[in-house]
Amino acid sequence: QVQLVESGGGLVQAGGSLRLSCAASGSIFGVNTMGWYREAPGKQRELVAVMTSGGSTNYADSVKGRFTISRDNTKKTVYLQMSSLKPEDTAVYYCNFRPIWHLGATKEGSWGQGTQVTVSS
């Protein structure tokens, strides 16, 4: 079982930046995918960005050019650098881990507890 702990959320003004981190613990080896999803009030959870252990990525169209996902496999940590934030980016952001190569959206795998990101206008 993999445990995930997110950090880095908070309140920021529109146009600002935040960096989220997600540290994984447990059995992680071989090909895997880590990423970020978000859930805004009244909306379904959606994929934001995911990255495989080999470096392949997938981004939601709404964040392309503004968000960057990266990971440090030695630290078992994935990051989400968010820039040019907009009020519509306000949501709870969740980290996800899957022990396979999968760049599409999923409800499967291990999930963190979530971290709130609030962007004020």
Disulfide bonds with the S-S distance in Angstrom:
Cys22-Cys95 2.06
